[in-house]
Amino acid sequence: MKRQHNMPFGAEVLDEGGVRFRLWAPGVDTVGLQLDGAAERPMIAAAGGWFELTVAEAQAGNRYLFKLPDGLLVPDPASRFNPDDVHGASEVVAPADFDWPDGEWRGRPWEEAVIYELHIGSFTKAGDFTGAIERLDYLVELGVTALEIMPVSDFPGQRNWGYDGVLPFAPDAAYGRPEDFKRLVAAAHERGLMVLLDVVYNHFGPEGNYLHAYAPDFFNPRHETPWGAAINFDGEGSRAVRDFFVHNVLYWLEEFHLDGLRLDAIHAICDDSSPDIIEDLAAAFKAVPGRARHVHMVLENEHNQARYLTRDESGRLVHGTAQWNDDIHHCFHVLATGETDGYYADYAAEPARLLGRCLTEGFAYQGEASTFAHGKLRGEASAHLPPAAFINFLQNHDQIGNRAFGERLSHLASPLTMEAVTSVLLLAPQPPLLFMGEEFATTQPFQFFCDFGPELARLVTEGRRREFGRFARFSDPEVRASIPDPNALATFEAGVLDWSAIERAPHRATLELHRQLLTLRQQWIAPRLAGMGNGDPQLKLLSPRCLSINWTLGDRSLLTLLANLGEDALAVTPPDGRLLFATANLDAKALASGQLPAWSVAWHLHLGDRP
């Protein structure tokens, strides 16, 4: 099977032979095309700032650059592949040359989602798409149903988290060719795994973005962001810009047959128009050809805008499928570690109550004032939404890597605590997300890393250490100097997973716990999630650190959580139903007698109509 998304820009291999090159460059009067280093060919100017040229003898594999009036040679912003990094020539790619073996794949319903976030470069020692294929069977055995891959769009240098990408259509050559990424997707589908990709539509990276040189209208100075003028989604010339990103959505979903995208930090997108760009992108998801398959739009949104997660009266999506729920992470983290500085201050007073609110209503902040944000109101009402709209996690790349030393939660909390919070995460009705290595309590940190040129590298290193200087722990310059240099190769290498650990104690036991919990989820909970609405949840706080929650599932079964996330044992009333799981410190006899030890969790399922 062949798959190709045709775009109104970039290099398109034509059915009749030759290649059409097209660039939006409203900031210049002329543009030339340099093909395989030969003399430039003048491109034909068209209305609206477009330049176009069809070259009959051009073909897949040719390298090309666009030449601006001042002599600057720039890659194609819609390049499908830049083999020599972001400053080098783009390569003509013929998507139809790849034969897809997954023609029967229709995706998976969102209620089945168990998400595994990974970074291609540090997931395996190979650090590429092919290396990731070797771990897919392991993920299936673990109980994962969806990969969520951190951004792969071409970034400067050989290593990066991916959020400094500047060529949104080009998989980074450090990970392999576009065909290698397609092989990974096909291999995942063969094993029943969905593949989601993290994409960044709120900014371009600080190195290798040439758009300012020939398309200043790509940015709107009316909106200021931490990266300078915002991407222009609502000013003059914004139609071409919006189309660029709408086509990016369709490109990944069609040409790479992805099952969904995670839109990074949409709160940092500036757009005063209606419909806004998020609504436009949601419409693109619905317009994917062959829409009989499941595709999912996942959001990251610090503003907790529940409007983007709305369902209609029939439960069908209006915009996004789900959002990363930072609130629940912060509640878990405060409970597990006792840390209350920075944004954790908003969760310090009543972490268990706010955790209960997340588990029953979605967001902890639904319009309340944030202490961390100096009293600013944050969030929108979300209790009407289904649990499927909120992705829960104990860890992700941000929450680990934004720490000075990249410590994981298992480095900060006891095994007893980790078992308790993990069991809450993996059996709750919301789709859970694991960050690579979390499932076996890897000893590897995950630190912020990049590979910029010397001057920018120095600024990034100094800026990161200066940022942590606001915390008392790093007030001493010598302590700040110990924060790993993001540009050092060793900082990246420290985070590459050591897979031999899964055969050793205590990592093996942690892995088996995750497998046990995900097996229970797959067998008893996931099949009952469809049609549950918001689950008519009932929350009771049994103590400041202990909660009880009931949810009504789609088949009218009753799912019950008892969680004591504190240091004191409690007497409780045992719930009805089958005991699905209890932490190792809680045996059935003790639970039946109403005893709930410190850091203990029990899950029950009452089958049939809710009592």
C-alpha positions as CSV (number, residue, x, y, z in Angstrom):
1,M,0.0,0.0,0.0
2,K,1.2,3.5,-0.9
3,R,0.6,6.6,1.2
4,Q,1.3,10.2,0.3
5,H,0.0,13.6,1.5
6,N,0.1,16.1,-1.3
7,M,1.0,19.6,-0.1
8,P,0.9,23.1,-1.8
9,F,4.5,23.7,-0.8
10,G,7.8,21.9,-0.7
11,A,9.1,19.4,-3.2
12,E,6.5,17.0,-4.8
13,V,7.5,14.2,-7.1
14,L,5.0,14.2,-10.0
15,D,3.3,11.2,-11.4
16,E,4.3,12.2,-15.0
17,G,8.0,12.6,-13.9
18,G,9.9,15.5,-12.6
19,V,9.6,17.5,-9.3
20,R,7.6,20.6,-8.5
21,F,9.3,22.9,-6.1
22,R,7.2,25.6,-4.3
23,L,8.1,28.1,-1.6
24,W,6.2,30.9,0.2
25,A,8.6,33.8,0.4
26,P,6.6,37.1,0.6
27,G,9.5,39.0,2.0
28,V,11.7,38.8,-1.2
29,D,11.3,39.6,-4.9
30,T,13.2,36.7,-6.3
31,V,14.1,33.1,-5.4
32,G,16.4,30.7,-7.1
33,L,16.6,26.9,-6.9
34,Q,19.9,25.2,-6.6
35,L,19.7,21.5,-7.4
36,D,22.5,19.1,-6.5
37,G,25.0,22.1,-6.2
38,A,24.5,23.1,-9.8
39,A,23.9,26.7,-11.0
40,E,20.8,28.3,-9.7
41,R,17.5,28.2,-11.7
42,P,15.2,31.2,-11.3
43,M,11.8,30.3,-9.8
44,I,8.6,31.8,-11.2
45,A,6.9,34.3,-9.0
46,A,3.1,33.9,-8.4
47,A,0.5,35.8,-6.5
48,G,0.6,35.9,-2.7
49,G,4.3,35.7,-2.3
50,W,4.7,32.2,-3.8
51,F,7.6,31.0,-6.0
52,E,7.3,27.8,-8.1
53,L,9.4,25.8,-10.5
54,T,8.9,22.3,-12.1
55,V,12.1,20.6,-13.1
56,A,11.5,17.7,-15.5
57,E,14.8,15.9,-14.9
58,A,14.6,16.2,-11.1
59,Q,13.9,13.0,-9.1
60,A,13.9,11.5,-5.6
61,G,17.3,11.7,-4.0
62,N,18.3,15.1,-5.5
63,R,19.5,17.6,-3.0
64,Y,18.2,21.2,-3.2
65,L,18.4,24.6,-1.6
66,F,16.6,27.9,-2.2
67,K,18.8,30.9,-3.0
68,L,17.7,34.3,-1.7
69,P,18.5,37.7,-3.3
70,D,21.4,38.3,-0.9
71,G,22.9,35.0,-1.8
72,L,21.9,33.1,1.3
73,L,21.1,29.5,0.6
74,V,18.3,28.0,2.8
75,P,16.7,24.6,3.1
76,D,13.1,24.0,2.3
77,P,10.9,24.7,5.4
78,A,8.7,21.8,4.2
79,S,11.6,19.5,3.6
80,R,10.7,15.8,4.0
81,F,14.4,15.0,4.8
82,N,17.6,17.0,5.5
83,P,20.4,14.5,5.6
84,D,23.1,17.0,6.5
85,D,21.2,18.7,9.4
86,V,19.2,21.9,9.5
87,H,21.7,24.1,7.7
88,G,22.3,21.7,4.8
89,A,20.4,20.9,1.6
90,S,17.0,19.3,1.6
91,E,16.5,15.9,-0.2
92,V,13.6,15.2,-2.6
93,V,11.7,12.2,-1.1
94,A,9.2,10.1,-3.1
95,P,6.7,8.8,-0.4
96,A,5.2,6.4,-2.9
97,D,8.4,4.4,-3.0
98,F,7.6,3.0,0.5
99,D,5.3,-0.1,0.6
100,W,3.2,-0.1,3.7
101,P,2.4,-3.6,5.0
102,D,-0.3,-2.4,7.5
103,G,-3.3,-1.9,5.2
104,E,-5.7,-3.6,7.6
105,W,-4.8,-1.4,10.6
106,R,-7.7,0.7,12.0
107,G,-6.1,1.9,15.2
108,R,-7.5,1.4,18.7
109,P,-10.3,3.0,20.7
110,W,-9.0,5.6,23.1
111,E,-10.4,3.7,26.1
112,E,-7.7,1.1,25.5
113,A,-4.9,3.6,25.7
114,V,-1.9,2.8,27.9
115,I,0.8,5.3,26.8
116,Y,4.5,4.9,26.8
117,E,6.4,8.2,26.2
118,L,9.9,7.7,24.8
119,H,12.8,9.7,23.3
120,I,14.2,7.9,20.3
121,G,17.8,8.9,20.9
122,S,18.0,7.6,24.5
123,F,15.4,4.8,24.4
124,T,18.1,2.4,23.2
125,K,21.9,2.4,22.8
126,A,21.4,2.5,19.0
127,G,19.4,5.7,19.5
128,D,17.4,5.5,16.2
129,F,14.1,4.3,14.7
130,T,15.5,0.9,13.9
131,G,16.7,0.4,17.5
132,A,13.3,1.2,18.9
133,I,11.7,-1.6,16.8
134,E,13.8,-4.1,18.8
135,R,11.9,-3.1,22.0
136,L,8.3,-3.3,20.7
137,D,7.7,-6.9,21.8
138,Y,8.8,-5.9,25.3
139,L,6.3,-3.1,25.4
140,V,3.5,-5.3,24.2
141,E,4.4,-7.8,27.0
142,L,4.4,-4.9,29.5
143,G,0.8,-4.0,28.6
144,V,1.4,-0.8,26.6
145,T,-1.0,0.0,23.8
146,A,0.4,3.3,22.5
147,L,3.8,4.8,21.9
148,E,4.1,8.5,22.4
149,I,7.4,9.6,20.7
150,M,9.0,12.9,21.6
151,P,9.4,15.3,18.7
152,V,11.5,14.0,15.8
153,S,11.4,17.1,13.5
154,D,14.8,18.1,12.4
155,F,16.8,19.9,15.1
156,P,20.3,21.4,15.2
157,G,23.1,19.0,16.1
158,Q,23.1,15.3,16.9
159,R,21.0,15.2,20.1
160,N,18.1,17.2,21.4
161,W,14.8,16.7,23.3
162,G,13.1,17.6,20.1
163,Y,11.5,20.9,21.1
164,D,14.1,22.9,19.2
165,G,13.0,21.6,15.8
166,V,13.0,23.9,12.8
167,L,11.9,21.6,9.9
168,P,8.5,20.3,11.0
169,F,8.1,17.8,8.1
170,A,11.6,16.2,8.3
171,P,12.5,13.4,10.7
172,D,15.9,14.1,12.1
173,A,18.7,12.3,10.3
174,A,20.3,11.4,13.6
175,Y,17.4,8.9,14.0
176,G,17.4,7.6,10.4
177,R,15.6,8.2,7.2
178,P,11.9,8.9,6.8
179,E,11.5,5.3,5.6
180,D,13.0,4.1,8.9
181,F,10.4,6.0,10.8
182,K,7.7,4.4,8.6
183,R,9.1,1.0,9.3
184,L,8.9,1.7,13.1
185,V,5.2,2.7,12.7
186,A,4.4,-0.4,10.6
187,A,6.2,-2.7,13.1
188,A,4.2,-1.1,15.9
189,H,0.9,-1.6,14.1
190,E,1.8,-5.2,13.4
191,R,2.0,-5.7,17.2
192,G,-1.2,-3.8,17.9
193,L,0.5,-0.7,19.1
194,M,-0.7,2.8,18.3
195,V,2.0,5.4,17.6
196,L,1.5,9.1,18.6
197,L,4.0,11.8,17.8
198,D,4.7,14.9,19.8
199,V,4.6,18.0,17.5
200,V,5.6,21.6,18.3
201,Y,3.4,24.4,16.8
202,N,4.1,27.2,19.3
203,H,7.7,28.1,18.2
204,F,10.7,27.2,16.2
205,G,14.1,26.4,17.7
206,P,16.8,29.1,18.1
207,E,19.2,27.7,15.5
208,G,18.5,26.9,11.9
209,N,15.2,28.7,11.4
210,Y,15.6,30.8,8.2
211,L,11.9,31.9,7.8
212,H,12.7,35.4,9.0
213,A,15.0,35.9,6.0
214,Y,12.3,35.5,3.4
215,A,8.9,35.1,5.1
216,P,8.7,37.6,7.9
217,D,4.9,37.3,7.7
218,F,5.3,33.9,9.3
219,F,5.6,35.7,12.6
220,N,3.3,38.3,14.3
221,P,5.2,40.9,16.4
222,R,1.9,41.9,18.0
223,H,2.2,38.8,20.1
224,E,5.4,38.4,22.2
225,T,6.5,35.0,23.4
226,P,9.6,33.7,25.2
227,W,11.0,32.9,21.7
228,G,10.3,36.4,20.3
229,A,7.5,37.2,17.9
230,A,4.8,34.6,17.9
231,I,4.0,32.3,14.9
232,N,1.4,34.2,12.9
233,F,-1.9,32.5,13.3
234,D,-4.1,35.6,13.3
235,G,-2.4,38.4,11.4
236,E,-1.9,39.5,7.8
237,G,-0.7,36.5,5.8
238,S,-1.7,34.0,8.4
239,R,-3.7,31.8,6.0
240,A,-0.5,30.5,4.5
241,V,0.9,29.9,8.0
242,R,-2.2,28.1,9.2
243,D,-2.2,25.9,6.1
244,F,1.5,25.0,6.8
245,F,0.5,23.5,10.2
246,V,-2.8,22.0,9.0
247,H,-0.9,20.2,6.3
248,N,1.7,19.1,8.9
249,V,-1.1,17.4,10.9
250,L,-2.3,15.6,7.7
251,Y,1.2,14.8,6.6
252,W,2.0,12.8,9.8
253,L,-1.4,11.2,10.0
254,E,-1.6,10.2,6.3
255,E,2.0,9.8,5.0
256,F,3.4,8.2,8.2
257,H,0.1,6.5,9.2
258,L,0.4,7.8,12.7
259,D,-2.5,7.2,15.1
260,G,-2.4,10.6,16.7
261,L,-0.4,13.7,17.6
262,R,0.4,15.3,20.9
263,L,0.3,19.1,20.5
264,D,3.0,20.6,22.7
265,A,2.1,23.6,25.0
266,I,-0.9,25.0,23.1
267,H,-1.1,27.6,25.9
268,A,1.9,29.2,24.3
269,I,0.2,29.6,20.9
270,C,-1.1,33.1,20.3
271,D,-4.2,33.3,18.2
272,D,-7.1,35.8,18.6
273,S,-9.0,34.5,15.6
274,S,-12.2,32.4,15.5
275,P,-12.0,29.6,14.8
276,D,-8.6,29.5,16.4
277,I,-5.8,27.3,15.1
278,I,-6.5,24.5,17.6
279,E,-10.0,24.3,16.2
280,D,-8.6,24.3,12.7
281,L,-6.2,21.5,13.6
282,A,-9.0,19.5,15.2
283,A,-11.0,19.8,11.9
284,A,-8.0,18.4,10.1
285,F,-8.0,15.3,12.3
286,K,-11.6,14.7,11.3
287,A,-10.7,15.2,7.7
288,V,-8.1,12.5,7.5
289,P,-8.8,10.2,4.5
290,G,-9.8,6.7,5.5
291,R,-11.3,8.2,8.7
292,A,-12.7,4.8,9.5
293,R,-9.6,4.3,11.6
294,H,-9.1,5.8,15.1
295,V,-6.9,8.9,15.2
296,H,-6.3,10.9,18.4
297,M,-5.5,14.6,19.2
298,V,-3.7,14.9,22.5
299,L,-3.1,18.3,24.0
300,E,-0.7,19.9,26.5
301,N,-2.3,23.0,27.9
302,E,-1.3,24.7,31.1
303,H,-4.4,26.8,31.0
304,N,-6.7,23.8,31.6
305,Q,-9.1,24.9,28.9
306,A,-11.8,22.2,29.1
307,R,-13.5,23.7,26.1
308,Y,-11.0,21.9,23.8
309,L,-12.0,18.5,25.3
310,T,-15.7,18.8,24.9
311,R,-17.9,15.9,23.7
312,D,-21.2,16.3,22.0
313,E,-24.5,14.8,23.3
314,S,-23.6,11.5,21.8
315,G,-20.2,11.4,23.4
316,R,-18.3,12.2,20.1
317,L,-15.3,14.4,20.1
318,V,-15.7,18.1,19.2
319,H,-12.0,19.0,19.3
320,G,-9.3,17.2,21.3
321,T,-9.3,13.6,22.5
322,A,-7.4,14.1,25.7
323,Q,-5.0,16.4,27.6
324,W,-1.9,15.7,29.7
325,N,-3.1,16.4,33.2
326,D,-0.2,18.2,34.9
327,D,-2.5,18.8,38.0
328,I,-2.6,15.1,38.9
329,H,1.2,14.8,38.5
330,H,1.7,17.7,40.9
331,C,-0.6,16.1,43.4
332,F,1.1,12.7,43.2
333,H,4.5,14.4,43.5
334,V,3.7,16.4,46.6
335,L,2.2,13.4,48.3
336,A,5.2,11.2,47.4
337,T,8.0,13.5,48.0
338,G,6.8,16.3,50.3
339,E,8.3,18.9,47.9
340,T,6.3,22.2,47.9
341,D,8.5,24.7,46.1
342,G,7.8,26.2,42.7
343,Y,4.5,25.3,41.2
344,Y,4.0,22.5,43.8
345,A,3.0,25.3,46.2
346,D,-0.5,25.2,44.6
347,Y,-0.9,21.6,45.8
348,A,0.8,21.7,49.1
349,A,-2.1,22.4,51.5
350,E,-4.5,19.6,50.4
351,P,-2.8,17.3,48.0
352,A,-5.0,14.3,48.6
353,R,-8.2,16.3,48.2
354,L,-6.9,17.7,44.9
355,L,-5.8,14.3,43.8
356,G,-9.3,13.1,44.4
357,R,-10.6,16.0,42.4
358,C,-8.4,15.1,39.5
359,L,-9.5,11.5,39.6
360,T,-13.2,12.4,39.7
361,E,-13.4,15.7,37.8
362,G,-10.3,16.0,35.7
363,F,-8.5,19.2,36.6
364,A,-7.6,20.2,40.2
365,Y,-7.8,23.9,39.1
366,Q,-11.1,24.7,37.4
367,G,-11.1,28.5,37.8
368,E,-9.5,28.9,41.2
369,A,-6.7,31.3,42.0
370,S,-3.1,30.0,41.7
371,T,-0.7,31.0,44.4
372,F,2.2,30.2,42.1
373,A,0.8,32.5,39.4
374,H,0.3,35.3,41.9
375,G,-3.5,34.9,42.2
376,K,-4.3,34.4,38.5
377,L,-7.4,32.3,37.9
378,R,-6.6,29.0,36.2
379,G,-8.7,26.4,34.5
380,E,-12.2,25.7,33.4
381,A,-14.9,23.4,34.8
382,S,-14.2,19.9,33.8
383,A,-16.3,17.6,35.9
384,H,-18.7,16.9,33.0
385,L,-16.0,15.3,30.9
386,P,-15.2,11.6,30.8
387,P,-12.1,10.2,32.5
388,A,-10.8,9.4,29.0
389,A,-10.2,13.1,28.4
390,F,-7.4,13.3,31.0
391,I,-4.0,11.5,30.7
392,N,-2.6,10.7,34.1
393,F,1.1,10.3,34.9
394,L,3.6,10.1,37.7
395,Q,6.5,11.2,35.5
396,N,7.1,12.5,32.0
397,H,10.0,14.1,30.1
398,D,9.3,17.6,31.5
399,Q,8.7,16.7,35.1
400,I,12.0,14.7,35.2
401,G,14.2,16.7,32.9
402,N,13.2,20.1,34.2
403,R,14.8,19.2,37.5
404,A,18.4,20.3,37.8
405,F,19.8,16.8,37.9
406,G,17.0,14.9,36.1
407,E,16.0,12.7,39.0
408,R,13.1,10.4,38.5
409,L,10.4,9.9,41.1
410,S,11.8,6.5,42.1
411,H,15.0,8.3,43.0
412,L,13.0,10.6,45.4
413,A,10.4,8.3,47.0
414,S,10.5,5.0,48.8
415,P,9.5,1.7,47.1
416,L,6.5,1.5,49.4
417,T,5.3,4.9,48.2
418,M,6.0,4.1,44.6
419,E,3.9,0.9,44.7
420,A,1.0,2.8,46.1
421,V,1.0,5.7,43.7
422,T,1.7,3.4,40.7
423,S,-1.3,1.3,41.5
424,V,-3.5,4.4,41.6
425,L,-2.1,5.5,38.3
426,L,-2.4,2.3,36.4
427,L,-5.9,1.1,37.5
428,A,-7.8,4.5,37.5
429,P,-10.2,5.0,34.6
430,Q,-8.1,7.7,33.0
431,P,-5.5,6.6,30.4
432,P,-2.2,6.3,32.1
433,L,1.2,7.4,30.7
434,L,4.6,5.9,31.6
435,F,7.9,7.6,30.8
436,M,10.5,5.2,29.4
437,G,12.3,3.3,32.1
438,E,9.7,4.2,34.8
439,E,8.3,0.7,34.6
440,F,11.5,-0.8,36.0
441,A,12.7,2.1,38.2
442,T,15.7,2.8,36.0
443,T,18.7,4.4,37.7
444,Q,19.3,6.6,34.7
445,P,18.3,10.3,35.1
446,F,16.8,12.1,32.2
447,Q,18.5,15.5,32.0
448,F,17.9,18.4,29.6
449,F,20.3,18.0,26.7
450,C,21.0,19.7,23.3
451,D,23.8,20.2,20.8
452,F,24.0,23.8,19.7
453,G,26.8,25.7,18.1
454,P,29.4,27.2,20.6
455,E,27.9,30.6,21.3
456,L,24.3,29.5,21.6
457,A,25.5,26.5,23.7
458,R,27.2,28.8,26.1
459,L,24.1,30.9,26.5
460,V,21.9,27.9,27.1
461,T,24.2,26.5,29.7
462,E,24.5,29.8,31.6
463,G,20.8,30.4,31.3
464,R,19.8,27.0,32.7
465,R,22.1,27.4,35.7
466,R,20.9,31.0,36.2
467,E,17.3,29.8,36.2
468,F,17.9,27.4,39.1
469,G,19.6,30.2,41.0
470,R,16.1,31.3,42.2
471,F,16.0,28.2,44.5
472,A,17.7,28.2,47.9
473,R,19.3,24.9,47.1
474,F,21.3,26.5,44.2
475,S,22.0,29.9,45.7
476,D,25.7,28.9,46.0
477,P,27.5,29.5,42.6
478,E,29.6,26.4,43.2
479,V,26.4,24.3,43.5
480,R,24.9,25.9,40.4
481,A,28.1,25.0,38.5
482,S,27.5,21.3,39.3
483,I,24.3,21.3,37.3
484,P,25.0,19.2,34.2
485,D,25.9,21.1,31.0
486,P,23.0,20.5,28.6
487,N,25.5,20.5,25.6
488,A,27.9,18.0,27.0
489,L,27.7,14.6,25.4
490,A,27.9,13.0,28.9
491,T,24.7,14.7,29.9
492,F,22.9,12.9,27.1
493,E,24.7,9.6,27.6
494,A,23.7,9.5,31.3
495,G,20.1,9.2,30.2
496,V,20.4,6.3,27.7
497,L,18.4,3.4,29.2
498,D,20.4,0.4,30.5
499,W,18.1,-2.5,29.5
500,S,20.2,-5.0,31.4
501,A,18.7,-3.7,34.6
502,I,15.3,-5.4,34.0
503,E,17.0,-8.8,34.9
504,R,18.3,-7.5,38.3
505,A,16.7,-6.8,41.6
506,P,15.0,-4.5,42.5
507,H,14.2,-3.5,38.9
508,R,12.7,-6.9,38.0
509,A,10.2,-6.7,40.8
510,T,9.1,-3.2,39.8
511,L,8.7,-4.4,36.2
512,E,6.6,-7.3,37.3
513,L,4.3,-5.0,39.4
514,H,3.7,-2.8,36.3
515,R,2.9,-5.9,34.2
516,Q,0.5,-7.2,36.8
517,L,-1.3,-3.9,37.1
518,L,-1.6,-3.5,33.3
519,T,-2.8,-7.1,32.9
520,L,-5.6,-6.3,35.4
521,R,-6.4,-3.1,33.6
522,Q,-6.7,-4.9,30.3
523,Q,-8.7,-7.7,31.7
524,W,-11.1,-6.0,34.1
525,I,-11.2,-2.3,33.5
526,A,-10.5,-1.2,29.9
527,P,-13.4,-3.3,28.4
528,R,-15.8,-1.5,30.7
529,L,-14.7,2.1,30.1
530,A,-16.6,2.9,26.9
531,G,-19.9,4.7,27.5
532,M,-19.3,5.5,31.1
533,G,-19.7,9.3,30.6
534,N,-18.1,11.0,33.6
535,G,-18.6,7.9,35.7
536,D,-20.9,9.6,38.3
537,P,-17.9,9.5,40.7
538,Q,-18.3,9.6,44.5
539,L,-15.4,11.0,46.4
540,K,-14.9,10.7,50.2
541,L,-11.9,12.0,52.1
542,L,-11.4,9.6,55.0
543,S,-8.5,11.6,56.4
544,P,-6.3,14.4,55.0
545,R,-4.2,11.7,53.2
546,C,-6.8,9.0,52.6
547,L,-9.5,8.8,50.0
548,S,-12.2,6.6,48.7
549,I,-13.7,6.9,45.2
550,N,-16.4,5.0,43.3
551,W,-16.9,5.2,39.6
552,T,-19.8,3.7,37.6
553,L,-18.3,2.1,34.4
554,G,-19.9,1.7,31.0
555,D,-21.5,-1.6,31.9
556,R,-22.8,-0.3,35.2
557,S,-20.1,-2.1,37.2
558,L,-18.8,-0.2,40.2
559,L,-15.0,0.4,40.4
560,T,-13.8,1.4,43.9
561,L,-10.5,2.8,45.1
562,L,-9.3,2.9,48.7
563,A,-6.0,4.8,49.0
564,N,-4.1,5.7,52.1
565,L,-1.3,7.9,51.0
566,G,-0.1,8.9,54.4
567,E,2.1,7.7,57.2
568,D,-0.7,6.7,59.6
569,A,-2.8,3.5,59.5
570,L,-6.6,4.0,59.3
571,A,-9.7,2.0,60.1
572,V,-12.1,1.9,57.1
573,T,-15.3,0.2,55.9
574,P,-14.3,-2.4,53.3
575,P,-16.1,-1.9,50.0
576,D,-18.3,-4.5,48.2
577,G,-17.1,-6.4,45.2
578,R,-14.2,-8.4,44.0
579,L,-10.7,-7.4,45.2
580,L,-8.8,-6.7,42.0
581,F,-5.5,-5.5,43.6
582,A,-4.0,-4.7,47.0
583,T,-0.5,-3.4,47.6
584,A,1.9,-5.9,49.2
585,N,1.5,-4.4,52.6
586,L,-2.3,-5.0,52.6
587,D,-3.6,-8.5,52.8
588,A,-7.2,-9.5,52.2
589,K,-7.7,-10.5,55.8
590,A,-6.6,-7.1,57.1
591,L,-8.7,-5.3,54.6
592,A,-11.8,-7.3,55.4
593,S,-11.3,-6.3,59.0
594,G,-11.2,-2.6,58.0
595,Q,-7.4,-2.0,58.4
596,L,-5.7,0.2,55.9
597,P,-1.9,0.5,56.7
598,A,0.2,3.6,55.7
599,W,0.8,3.8,52.0
600,S,-1.6,1.1,51.0
601,V,-4.1,0.9,48.1
602,A,-6.9,-1.5,47.3
603,W,-9.0,-1.7,44.1
604,H,-12.4,-3.4,44.0
605,L,-14.8,-4.1,41.2
606,H,-18.5,-4.9,41.8
607,L,-19.8,-6.5,38.6
608,G,-23.3,-5.8,37.2
609,D,-25.5,-2.8,38.1
610,R,-24.2,-0.4,40.6
611,P,-25.5,-1.3,44.0
